[in-house]
């Protein structure tokens, strides 16, 4: 399940799970700075076996955005003709 994988990565990087309000922006989450954003993206790539391009990574500024992006990415990979 995507949300549990994202929760696992958040716990690893930030020492906490996903905020209750998944739309909480990165700037309001302690420790979510530019360096940890890069680390977060890399860990998500490893967790889900996907790759983010630079422009996608820059747009992922909340847990909700991350989950939504991963869902789309995985669904797209499941249906390569789309």
PDB file of N, CA, C and O in Angstrom:
ATOM      1  N   UNK A   1       0.834  -1.178   0.000  1.00  0.00           N
ATOM      2  CA  UNK A   1       0.000   0.000   0.000  1.00  0.00           C
ATOM      3  C   UNK A   1       0.883   1.246   0.000  1.00  0.00           C
ATOM      4  O   UNK A   1       1.850   1.329   0.757  1.00  0.00           O
ATOM      5  N   UNK A   2       0.555   2.191  -0.832  1.00  0.00           N
ATOM      6  CA  UNK A   2       1.402   3.364  -1.026  1.00  0.00           C
ATOM      7  C   UNK A   2       1.551   4.182   0.244  1.00  0.00           C
ATOM      8  O   UNK A   2       2.660   4.575   0.605  1.00  0.00           O
ATOM      9  N   UNK A   3       0.457   4.437   0.915  1.00  0.00           N
ATOM     10  CA  UNK A   3       0.514   5.298   2.104  1.00  0.00           C
ATOM     11  C   UNK A   3       1.428   4.714   3.180  1.00  0.00           C
ATOM     12  O   UNK A   3       2.127   5.459   3.867  1.00  0.00           O
ATOM     13  N   UNK A   4       1.430   3.391   3.333  1.00  0.00           N
ATOM     14  CA  UNK A   4       2.295   2.785   4.350  1.00  0.00           C
ATOM     15  C   UNK A   4       3.767   2.905   3.954  1.00  0.00           C
ATOM     16  O   UNK A   4       4.624   3.087   4.819  1.00  0.00           O
ATOM     17  N   UNK A   5       4.069   2.805   2.661  1.00  0.00           N
ATOM     18  CA  UNK A   5       5.444   2.984   2.205  1.00  0.00           C
ATOM     19  C   UNK A   5       5.923   4.409   2.391  1.00  0.00           C
ATOM     20  O   UNK A   5       7.062   4.638   2.796  1.00  0.00           O
ATOM     21  N   UNK A   6       5.054   5.375   2.095  1.00  0.00           N
ATOM     22  CA  UNK A   6       5.403   6.793   2.288  1.00  0.00           C
ATOM     23  C   UNK A   6       5.585   7.067   3.777  1.00  0.00           C
ATOM     24  O   UNK A   6       6.514   7.770   4.174  1.00  0.00           O
ATOM     25  N   UNK A   7       4.701   6.512   4.595  1.00  0.00           N
ATOM     26  CA  UNK A   7       4.800   6.682   6.058  1.00  0.00           C
ATOM     27  C   UNK A   7       6.152   6.147   6.560  1.00  0.00           C
ATOM     28  O   UNK A   7       6.805   6.773   7.395  1.00  0.00           O
ATOM     29  N   UNK A   8       6.555   4.990   6.044  1.00  0.00           N
ATOM     30  CA  UNK A   8       7.826   4.365   6.435  1.00  0.00           C
ATOM     31  C   UNK A   8       9.003   5.281   6.084  1.00  0.00           C
ATOM     32  O   UNK A   8       9.916   5.460   6.890  1.00  0.00           O
ATOM     33  N   UNK A   9       8.978   5.862   4.876  1.00  0.00           N
ATOM     34  CA  UNK A   9      10.066   6.745   4.440  1.00  0.00           C
ATOM     35  C   UNK A   9      10.080   8.032   5.275  1.00  0.00           C
ATOM     36  O   UNK A   9      11.148   8.503   5.667  1.00  0.00           O
ATOM     37  N   UNK A  10       8.905   8.598   5.545  1.00  0.00           N
ATOM     38  CA  UNK A  10       8.837   9.797   6.389  1.00  0.00           C
ATOM     39  C   UNK A  10       9.449   9.518   7.762  1.00  0.00           C
ATOM     40  O   UNK A  10      10.210  10.329   8.291  1.00  0.00           O
ATOM     41  N   UNK A  11       9.110   8.366   8.327  1.00  0.00           N
ATOM     42  CA  UNK A  11       9.634   7.998   9.646  1.00  0.00           C
ATOM     43  C   UNK A  11      11.155   7.906   9.598  1.00  0.00           C
ATOM     44  O   UNK A  11      11.837   8.347  10.522  1.00  0.00           O
ATOM     45  N   UNK A  12      11.680   7.336   8.530  1.00  0.00           N
ATOM     46  CA  UNK A  12      13.123   7.188   8.389  1.00  0.00           C
ATOM     47  C   UNK A  12      13.818   8.544   8.257  1.00  0.00           C
ATOM     48  O   UNK A  12      14.867   8.760   8.863  1.00  0.00           O
ATOM     49  N   UNK A  13      13.247   9.454   7.474  1.00  0.00           N
ATOM     50  CA  UNK A  13      13.895  10.742   7.198  1.00  0.00           C
ATOM     51  C   UNK A  13      13.632  11.759   8.292  1.00  0.00           C
ATOM     52  O   UNK A  13      14.553  12.445   8.736  1.00  0.00           O
ATOM     53  N   UNK A  14      12.384  11.864   8.734  1.00  0.00           N
ATOM     54  CA  UNK A  14      12.001  12.932   9.651  1.00  0.00           C
ATOM     55  C   UNK A  14      11.769  12.464  11.084  1.00  0.00           C
ATOM     56  O   UNK A  14      11.521  13.278  11.974  1.00  0.00           O
ATOM     57  N   UNK A  15      11.849  11.146  11.309  1.00  0.00           N
ATOM     58  CA  UNK A  15      11.646  10.627  12.654  1.00  0.00           C
ATOM     59  C   UNK A  15      10.196  10.659  13.090  1.00  0.00           C
ATOM     60  O   UNK A  15       9.896  10.518  14.276  1.00  0.00           O
ATOM     61  N   UNK A  16       9.295  10.843  12.136  1.00  0.00           N
ATOM     62  CA  UNK A  16       7.861  10.873  12.434  1.00  0.00           C
ATOM     63  C   UNK A  16       7.098  10.363  11.236  1.00  0.00           C
ATOM     64  O   UNK A  16       7.632  10.301  10.128  1.00  0.00           O
ATOM     65  N   UNK A  17       5.863  10.001  11.455  1.00  0.00           N
ATOM     66  CA  UNK A  17       5.035   9.559  10.351  1.00  0.00           C
ATOM     67  C   UNK A  17       4.526  10.742   9.552  1.00  0.00           C
ATOM     68  O   UNK A  17       4.925  11.884   9.782  1.00  0.00           O
ATOM     69  N   UNK A  18       3.659  10.461   8.630  1.00  0.00           N
ATOM     70  CA  UNK A  18       3.024  11.501   7.824  1.00  0.00           C
ATOM     71  C   UNK A  18       2.145  12.343   8.740  1.00  0.00           C
ATOM     72  O   UNK A  18       1.463  11.793   9.605  1.00  0.00           O
ATOM     73  N   UNK A  19       2.145  13.669   8.570  1.00  0.00           N
ATOM     74  CA  UNK A  19       1.247  14.501   9.390  1.00  0.00           C
ATOM     75  C   UNK A  19      -0.214  14.108   9.176  1.00  0.00           C
ATOM     76  O   UNK A  19      -0.587  13.635   8.103  1.00  0.00           O
ATOM     77  N   UNK A  20      -1.033  14.307  10.205  1.00  0.00           N
ATOM     78  CA  UNK A  20      -2.461  13.989  10.110  1.00  0.00           C
ATOM     79  C   UNK A  20      -3.085  14.722   8.932  1.00  0.00           C
ATOM     80  O   UNK A  20      -3.911  14.160   8.212  1.00  0.00           O
ATOM     81  N   UNK A  21      -2.692  15.974   8.737  1.00  0.00           N
ATOM     82  CA  UNK A  21      -3.138  16.733   7.570  1.00  0.00           C
ATOM     83  C   UNK A  21      -2.092  16.510   6.489  1.00  0.00           C
ATOM     84  O   UNK A  21      -1.045  17.158   6.493  1.00  0.00           O
ATOM     85  N   UNK A  22      -2.366  15.603   5.571  1.00  0.00           N
ATOM     86  CA  UNK A  22      -1.370  15.244   4.557  1.00  0.00           C
ATOM     87  C   UNK A  22      -1.061  16.379   3.595  1.00  0.00           C
ATOM     88  O   UNK A  22      -0.102  16.300   2.827  1.00  0.00           O
ATOM     89  N   UNK A  23      -1.873  17.444   3.630  1.00  0.00           N
ATOM     90  CA  UNK A  23      -1.610  18.618   2.785  1.00  0.00           C
ATOM     91  C   UNK A  23      -0.673  19.617   3.454  1.00  0.00           C
ATOM     92  O   UNK A  23      -0.381  20.666   2.882  1.00  0.00           O
ATOM     93  N   UNK A  24      -0.201  19.305   4.657  1.00  0.00           N
ATOM     94  CA  UNK A  24       0.740  20.194   5.338  1.00  0.00           C
ATOM     95  C   UNK A  24       1.956  20.397   4.449  1.00  0.00           C
ATOM     96  O   UNK A  24       2.595  19.426   4.043  1.00  0.00           O
ATOM     97  N   UNK A  25       2.287  21.664   4.138  1.00  0.00           N
ATOM     98  CA  UNK A  25       3.415  21.907   3.243  1.00  0.00           C
ATOM     99  C   UNK A  25       4.759  21.587   3.895  1.00  0.00           C
ATOM    100  O   UNK A  25       4.902  21.618   5.117  1.00  0.00           O
ATOM    101  N   UNK A  26       5.722  21.284   3.057  1.00  0.00           N
ATOM    102  CA  UNK A  26       7.061  20.913   3.510  1.00  0.00           C
ATOM    103  C   UNK A  26       7.633  21.928   4.494  1.00  0.00           C
ATOM    104  O   UNK A  26       8.263  21.542   5.479  1.00  0.00           O
ATOM    105  N   UNK A  27       7.422  23.216   4.244  1.00  0.00           N
ATOM    106  CA  UNK A  27       7.971  24.265   5.096  1.00  0.00           C
ATOM    107  C   UNK A  27       7.461  24.242   6.519  1.00  0.00           C
ATOM    108  O   UNK A  27       8.051  24.870   7.398  1.00  0.00           O
ATOM    109  N   UNK A  28       6.365  23.522   6.762  1.00  0.00           N
ATOM    110  CA  UNK A  28       5.797  23.439   8.106  1.00  0.00           C
ATOM    111  C   UNK A  28       6.145  22.129   8.808  1.00  0.00           C
ATOM    112  O   UNK A  28       5.685  21.879   9.922  1.00  0.00           O
ATOM    113  N   UNK A  29       6.951  21.301   8.165  1.00  0.00           N
ATOM    114  CA  UNK A  29       7.363  20.029   8.761  1.00  0.00           C
ATOM    115  C   UNK A  29       8.820  20.150   9.174  1.00  0.00           C
ATOM    116  O   UNK A  29       9.707  20.380   8.353  1.00  0.00           O
ATOM    117  N   UNK A  30       9.038  19.989  10.471  1.00  0.00           N
ATOM    118  CA  UNK A  30      10.388  20.136  11.007  1.00  0.00           C
ATOM    119  C   UNK A  30      11.360  19.182  10.317  1.00  0.00           C
ATOM    120  O   UNK A  30      11.121  17.976  10.240  1.00  0.00           O
ATOM    121  N   UNK A  31      12.448  19.737   9.822  1.00  0.00           N
ATOM    122  CA  UNK A  31      13.482  18.935   9.181  1.00  0.00           C
ATOM    123  C   UNK A  31      13.334  18.793   7.676  1.00  0.00           C
ATOM    124  O   UNK A  31      14.247  18.300   7.014  1.00  0.00           O
ATOM    125  N   UNK A  32      12.201  19.217   7.120  1.00  0.00           N
ATOM    126  CA  UNK A  32      12.009  19.081   5.661  1.00  0.00           C
ATOM    127  C   UNK A  32      12.630  20.289   4.979  1.00  0.00           C
ATOM    128  O   UNK A  32      11.943  21.240   4.606  1.00  0.00           O
ATOM    129  N   UNK A  33      13.930  20.229   4.827  1.00  0.00           N
ATOM    130  CA  UNK A  33      14.676  21.274   4.138  1.00  0.00           C
ATOM    131  C   UNK A  33      15.132  20.735   2.784  1.00  0.00           C
ATOM    132  O   UNK A  33      14.771  19.622   2.403  1.00  0.00           O
ATOM    133  N   UNK A  34      15.914  21.512   2.070  1.00  0.00           N
ATOM    134  CA  UNK A  34      16.299  21.105   0.712  1.00  0.00           C
ATOM    135  C   UNK A  34      17.129  19.819   0.697  1.00  0.00           C
ATOM    136  O   UNK A  34      16.952  18.982  -0.187  1.00  0.00           O
ATOM    137  N   UNK A  35      18.016  19.659   1.649  1.00  0.00           N
ATOM    138  CA  UNK A  35      18.834  18.439   1.696  1.00  0.00           C
ATOM    139  C   UNK A  35      17.955  17.219   2.004  1.00  0.00           C
ATOM    140  O   UNK A  35      18.059  16.188   1.339  1.00  0.00           O
ATOM    141  N   UNK A  36      17.102  17.347   3.005  1.00  0.00           N
ATOM    142  CA  UNK A  36      16.236  16.219   3.335  1.00  0.00           C
ATOM    143  C   UNK A  36      15.211  15.950   2.244  1.00  0.00           C
ATOM    144  O   UNK A  36      14.720  14.827   2.130  1.00  0.00           O
ATOM    145  N   UNK A  37      14.878  16.949   1.443  1.00  0.00           N
ATOM    146  CA  UNK A  37      13.974  16.713   0.313  1.00  0.00           C
ATOM    147  C   UNK A  37      14.646  15.784  -0.702  1.00  0.00           C
ATOM    148  O   UNK A  37      14.016  14.864  -1.225  1.00  0.00           O
ATOM    149  N   UNK A  38      15.912  16.031  -0.971  1.00  0.00           N
ATOM    150  CA  UNK A  38      16.663  15.170  -1.894  1.00  0.00           C
ATOM    151  C   UNK A  38      16.747  13.745  -1.337  1.00  0.00           C
ATOM    152  O   UNK A  38      16.555  12.771  -2.065  1.00  0.00           O
ATOM    153  N   UNK A  39      17.032  13.641  -0.054  1.00  0.00           N
ATOM    154  CA  UNK A  39      17.113  12.328   0.582  1.00  0.00           C
ATOM    155  C   UNK A  39      15.748  11.643   0.546  1.00  0.00           C
ATOM    156  O   UNK A  39      15.662  10.444   0.280  1.00  0.00           O
ATOM    157  N   UNK A  40      14.684  12.399   0.811  1.00  0.00           N
ATOM    158  CA  UNK A  40      13.323  11.867   0.769  1.00  0.00           C
ATOM    159  C   UNK A  40      12.995  11.300  -0.608  1.00  0.00           C
ATOM    160  O   UNK A  40      12.481  10.187  -0.721  1.00  0.00           O
ATOM    161  N   UNK A  41      13.290  12.058  -1.642  1.00  0.00           N
ATOM    162  CA  UNK A  41      13.011  11.607  -3.010  1.00  0.00           C
ATOM    163  C   UNK A  41      13.774  10.322  -3.309  1.00  0.00           C
ATOM    164  O   UNK A  41      13.215   9.385  -3.878  1.00  0.00           O
ATOM    165  N   UNK A  42      15.028  10.275  -2.933  1.00  0.00           N
ATOM    166  CA  UNK A  42      15.853   9.081  -3.189  1.00  0.00           C
ATOM    167  C   UNK A  42      15.299   7.859  -2.454  1.00  0.00           C
ATOM    168  O   UNK A  42      15.239   6.764  -3.014  1.00  0.00           O
ATOM    169  N   UNK A  43      14.898   8.052  -1.210  1.00  0.00           N
ATOM    170  CA  UNK A  43      14.346   6.944  -0.435  1.00  0.00           C
ATOM    171  C   UNK A  43      13.002   6.479  -1.007  1.00  0.00           C
ATOM    172  O   UNK A  43      12.707   5.283  -1.012  1.00  0.00           O
ATOM    173  N   UNK A  44      12.195   7.420  -1.486  1.00  0.00           N
ATOM    174  CA  UNK A  44      10.927   7.044  -2.124  1.00  0.00           C
ATOM    175  C   UNK A  44      11.186   6.253  -3.408  1.00  0.00           C
ATOM    176  O   UNK A  44      10.471   5.296  -3.704  1.00  0.00           O
ATOM    177  N   UNK A  45      12.204   6.653  -4.166  1.00  0.00           N
ATOM    178  CA  UNK A  45      12.560   5.907  -5.382  1.00  0.00           C
ATOM    179  C   UNK A  45      12.928   4.469  -5.036  1.00  0.00           C
ATOM    180  O   UNK A  45      12.500   3.530  -5.707  1.00  0.00           O
ATOM    181  N   UNK A  46      13.723   4.305  -3.989  1.00  0.00           N
ATOM    182  CA  UNK A  46      14.117   2.957  -3.576  1.00  0.00           C
ATOM    183  C   UNK A  46      12.925   2.164  -3.045  1.00  0.00           C
ATOM    184  O   UNK A  46      12.778   0.983  -3.360  1.00  0.00           O
ATOM    185  N   UNK A  47      12.092   2.789  -2.259  1.00  0.00           N
ATOM    186  CA  UNK A  47      10.938   2.122  -1.649  1.00  0.00           C
ATOM    187  C   UNK A  47       9.954   1.597  -2.698  1.00  0.00           C
ATOM    188  O   UNK A  47       9.420   0.495  -2.572  1.00  0.00           O
ATOM    189  N   UNK A  48       9.725   2.417  -3.742  1.00  0.00           N
ATOM    190  CA  UNK A  48       8.692   2.073  -4.715  1.00  0.00           C
ATOM    191  C   UNK A  48       9.235   1.604  -6.065  1.00  0.00           C
ATOM    192  O   UNK A  48       8.462   1.236  -6.949  1.00  0.00           O
ATOM    193  N   UNK A  49      10.553   1.613  -6.229  1.00  0.00           N
ATOM    194  CA  UNK A  49      11.139   1.148  -7.487  1.00  0.00           C
ATOM    195  C   UNK A  49      10.769   2.033  -8.671  1.00  0.00           C
ATOM    196  O   UNK A  49      10.573   1.544  -9.783  1.00  0.00           O
ATOM    197  N   UNK A  50      10.675   3.336  -8.426  1.00  0.00           N
ATOM    198  CA  UNK A  50      10.334   4.295  -9.479  1.00  0.00           C
ATOM    199  C   UNK A  50      11.383   5.391  -9.500  1.00  0.00           C
ATOM    200  O   UNK A  50      12.225   5.478  -8.607  1.00  0.00           O
ATOM    201  N   UNK A  51      11.324   6.227 -10.527  1.00  0.00           N
ATOM    202  CA  UNK A  51      12.238   7.362 -10.616  1.00  0.00           C
ATOM    203  C   UNK A  51      11.436   8.648 -10.754  1.00  0.00           C
ATOM    204  O   UNK A  51      10.412   8.695 -11.435  1.00  0.00           O
ATOM    205  N   UNK A  52      11.919   9.671 -10.102  1.00  0.00           N
ATOM    206  CA  UNK A  52      11.333  10.997 -10.203  1.00  0.00           C
ATOM    207  C   UNK A  52      12.262  11.843 -11.057  1.00  0.00           C
ATOM    208  O   UNK A  52      13.479  11.780 -10.885  1.00  0.00           O
ATOM    209  N   UNK A  53      11.715  12.634 -11.974  1.00  0.00           N
ATOM    210  CA  UNK A  53      12.607  13.567 -12.649  1.00  0.00           C
ATOM    211  C   UNK A  53      12.668  14.839 -11.801  1.00  0.00           C
ATOM    212  O   UNK A  53      11.876  15.010 -10.874  1.00  0.00           O
ATOM    213  N   UNK A  54      13.597  15.716 -12.117  1.00  0.00           N
ATOM    214  CA  UNK A  54      13.843  16.911 -11.302  1.00  0.00           C
ATOM    215  C   UNK A  54      12.586  17.748 -11.139  1.00  0.00           C
ATOM    216  O   UNK A  54      12.285  18.205 -10.036  1.00  0.00           O
ATOM    217  N   UNK A  55      11.850  17.955 -12.220  1.00  0.00           N
ATOM    218  CA  UNK A  55      10.664  18.806 -12.166  1.00  0.00           C
ATOM    219  C   UNK A  55       9.570  18.176 -11.298  1.00  0.00           C
ATOM    220  O   UNK A  55       8.870  18.880 -10.570  1.00  0.00           O
ATOM    221  N   UNK A  56       9.426  16.857 -11.378  1.00  0.00           N
ATOM    222  CA  UNK A  56       8.463  16.177 -10.510  1.00  0.00           C
ATOM    223  C   UNK A  56       8.864  16.345  -9.048  1.00  0.00           C
ATOM    224  O   UNK A  56       8.032  16.667  -8.199  1.00  0.00           O
ATOM    225  N   UNK A  57      10.129  16.127  -8.766  1.00  0.00           N
ATOM    226  CA  UNK A  57      10.622  16.201  -7.393  1.00  0.00           C
ATOM    227  C   UNK A  57      10.380  17.577  -6.784  1.00  0.00           C
ATOM    228  O   UNK A  57      10.081  17.687  -5.595  1.00  0.00           O
ATOM    229  N   UNK A  58      10.507  18.612  -7.582  1.00  0.00           N
ATOM    230  CA  UNK A  58      10.308  19.971  -7.078  1.00  0.00           C
ATOM    231  C   UNK A  58       8.851  20.245  -6.724  1.00  0.00           C
ATOM    232  O   UNK A  58       8.566  21.098  -5.883  1.00  0.00           O
ATOM    233  N   UNK A  59       7.933  19.531  -7.359  1.00  0.00           N
ATOM    234  CA  UNK A  59       6.504  19.727  -7.115  1.00  0.00           C
ATOM    235  C   UNK A  59       5.996  18.961  -5.890  1.00  0.00           C
ATOM    236  O   UNK A  59       4.897  19.231  -5.406  1.00  0.00           O
ATOM    237  N   UNK A  60       6.763  18.036  -5.400  1.00  0.00           N
ATOM    238  CA  UNK A  60       6.314  17.167  -4.311  1.00  0.00           C
ATOM    239  C   UNK A  60       6.600  17.819  -2.964  1.00  0.00           C
ATOM    240  O   UNK A  60       7.612  17.534  -2.324  1.00  0.00           O
ATOM    241  N   UNK A  61       5.705  18.685  -2.549  1.00  0.00           N
ATOM    242  CA  UNK A  61       5.941  19.487  -1.350  1.00  0.00           C
ATOM    243  C   UNK A  61       4.950  19.196  -0.220  1.00  0.00           C
ATOM    244  O   UNK A  61       4.787  20.005   0.693  1.00  0.00           O
ATOM    245  N   UNK A  62       4.300  18.050  -0.286  1.00  0.00           N
ATOM    246  CA  UNK A  62       3.440  17.595   0.815  1.00  0.00           C
ATOM    247  C   UNK A  62       3.302  16.082   0.685  1.00  0.00           C
ATOM    248  O   UNK A  62       3.550  15.507  -0.375  1.00  0.00           O
ATOM    249  N   UNK A  63       2.903  15.457   1.781  1.00  0.00           N
ATOM    250  CA  UNK A  63       2.689  14.007   1.739  1.00  0.00           C
ATOM    251  C   UNK A  63       1.581  13.657   0.757  1.00  0.00           C
ATOM    252  O   UNK A  63       1.673  12.655   0.048  1.00  0.00           O
ATOM    253  N   UNK A  64       0.538  14.475   0.711  1.00  0.00           N
ATOM    254  CA  UNK A  64      -0.576  14.210  -0.212  1.00  0.00           C
ATOM    255  C   UNK A  64      -0.097  14.241  -1.659  1.00  0.00           C
ATOM    256  O   UNK A  64      -0.482  13.388  -2.459  1.00  0.00           O
ATOM    257  N   UNK A  65       0.741  15.222  -1.999  1.00  0.00           N
ATOM    258  CA  UNK A  65       1.266  15.326  -3.364  1.00  0.00           C
ATOM    259  C   UNK A  65       2.140  14.118  -3.697  1.00  0.00           C
ATOM    260  O   UNK A  65       2.117  13.619  -4.822  1.00  0.00           O
ATOM    261  N   UNK A  66       2.899  13.657  -2.725  1.00  0.00           N
ATOM    262  CA  UNK A  66       3.772  12.493  -2.935  1.00  0.00           C
ATOM    263  C   UNK A  66       2.938  11.246  -3.202  1.00  0.00           C
ATOM    264  O   UNK A  66       3.196  10.514  -4.157  1.00  0.00           O
ATOM    265  N   UNK A  67       1.941  11.007  -2.360  1.00  0.00           N
ATOM    266  CA  UNK A  67       1.092   9.824  -2.524  1.00  0.00           C
ATOM    267  C   UNK A  67       0.383   9.862  -3.872  1.00  0.00           C
ATOM    268  O   UNK A  67       0.340   8.856  -4.580  1.00  0.00           O
ATOM    269  N   UNK A  68      -0.172  11.013  -4.230  1.00  0.00           N
ATOM    270  CA  UNK A  68      -0.884  11.152  -5.503  1.00  0.00           C
ATOM    271  C   UNK A  68       0.054  10.893  -6.685  1.00  0.00           C
ATOM    272  O   UNK A  68      -0.319  10.204  -7.634  1.00  0.00           O
ATOM    273  N   UNK A  69       1.265  11.442  -6.627  1.00  0.00           N
ATOM    274  CA  UNK A  69       2.219  11.258  -7.714  1.00  0.00           C
ATOM    275  C   UNK A  69       2.600   9.779  -7.858  1.00  0.00           C
ATOM    276  O   UNK A  69       2.638   9.246  -8.967  1.00  0.00           O
ATOM    277  N   UNK A  70       2.881   9.126  -6.731  1.00  0.00           N
ATOM    278  CA  UNK A  70       3.283   7.721  -6.776  1.00  0.00           C
ATOM    279  C   UNK A  70       2.141   6.862  -7.328  1.00  0.00           C
ATOM    280  O   UNK A  70       2.378   5.954  -8.126  1.00  0.00           O
ATOM    281  N   UNK A  71       0.912   7.144  -6.910  1.00  0.00           N
ATOM    282  CA  UNK A  71      -0.236   6.403  -7.441  1.00  0.00           C
ATOM    283  C   UNK A  71      -0.307   6.530  -8.958  1.00  0.00           C
ATOM    284  O   UNK A  71      -0.502   5.534  -9.655  1.00  0.00           O
ATOM    285  N   UNK A  72      -0.153   7.738  -9.471  1.00  0.00           N
ATOM    286  CA  UNK A  72      -0.192   7.955 -10.919  1.00  0.00           C
ATOM    287  C   UNK A  72       0.968   7.247 -11.600  1.00  0.00           C
ATOM    288  O   UNK A  72       0.790   6.614 -12.641  1.00  0.00           O
ATOM    289  N   UNK A  73       2.141   7.351 -11.022  1.00  0.00           N
ATOM    290  CA  UNK A  73       3.342   6.745 -11.611  1.00  0.00           C
ATOM    291  C   UNK A  73       3.194   5.222 -11.680  1.00  0.00           C
ATOM    292  O   UNK A  73       3.497   4.609 -12.704  1.00  0.00           O
ATOM    293  N   UNK A  74       2.732   4.627 -10.598  1.00  0.00           N
ATOM    294  CA  UNK A  74       2.581   3.173 -10.562  1.00  0.00           C
ATOM    295  C   UNK A  74       1.487   2.726 -11.520  1.00  0.00           C
ATOM    296  O   UNK A  74       1.660   1.740 -12.236  1.00  0.00           O
ATOM    297  N   UNK A  75       0.360   3.438 -11.543  1.00  0.00           N
ATOM    298  CA  UNK A  75      -0.723   3.088 -12.456  1.00  0.00           C
ATOM    299  C   UNK A  75      -0.297   3.239 -13.916  1.00  0.00           C
ATOM    300  O   UNK A  75      -0.697   2.438 -14.760  1.00  0.00           O
ATOM    301  N   UNK A  76       0.490   4.235 -14.215  1.00  0.00           N
ATOM    302  CA  UNK A  76       1.006   4.441 -15.565  1.00  0.00           C
ATOM    303  C   UNK A  76       1.931   3.291 -15.950  1.00  0.00           C
ATOM    304  O   UNK A  76       1.881   2.808 -17.081  1.00  0.00           O
ATOM    305  N   UNK A  77       2.769   2.852 -15.026  1.00  0.00           N
ATOM    306  CA  UNK A  77       3.688   1.743 -15.294  1.00  0.00           C
ATOM    307  C   UNK A  77       2.939   0.428 -15.464  1.00  0.00           C
ATOM    308  O   UNK A  77       3.381  -0.452 -16.204  1.00  0.00           O
ATOM    309  N   UNK A  78       1.792   0.291 -14.771  1.00  0.00           N
ATOM    310  CA  UNK A  78       0.985  -0.923 -14.893  1.00  0.00           C
ATOM    311  C   UNK A  78       0.308  -0.999 -16.252  1.00  0.00           C
ATOM    312  O   UNK A  78      -0.009  -2.087 -16.732  1.00  0.00           O
ATOM    313  N   UNK A  79       0.082   0.167 -16.880  1.00  0.00           N
ATOM    314  CA  UNK A  79      -0.613   0.257 -18.164  1.00  0.00           C
ATOM    315  C   UNK A  79       0.239   1.070 -19.128  1.00  0.00           C
ATOM    316  O   UNK A  79      -0.106   2.214 -19.421  1.00  0.00           O
ATOM    317  N   UNK A  80       1.334   0.522 -19.629  1.00  0.00           N
ATOM    318  CA  UNK A  80       2.270   1.273 -20.457  1.00  0.00           C
ATOM    319  C   UNK A  80       1.644   1.865 -21.722  1.00  0.00           C
ATOM    320  O   UNK A  80       2.222   2.787 -22.297  1.00  0.00           O
ATOM    321  N   UNK A  81       0.523   1.391 -22.166  1.00  0.00           N
ATOM    322  CA  UNK A  81      -0.110   1.945 -23.360  1.00  0.00           C
ATOM    323  C   UNK A  81      -0.820   3.257 -23.111  1.00  0.00           C
ATOM    324  O   UNK A  81      -1.260   3.918 -24.052  1.00  0.00           O
ATOM    325  N   UNK A  82      -0.937   3.646 -21.833  1.00  0.00           N
ATOM    326  CA  UNK A  82      -1.642   4.894 -21.494  1.00  0.00           C
ATOM    327  C   UNK A  82      -0.747   6.088 -21.657  1.00  0.00           C
ATOM    328  O   UNK A  82      -1.174   7.217 -21.415  1.00  0.00           O
TER     329      UNK A  82
END
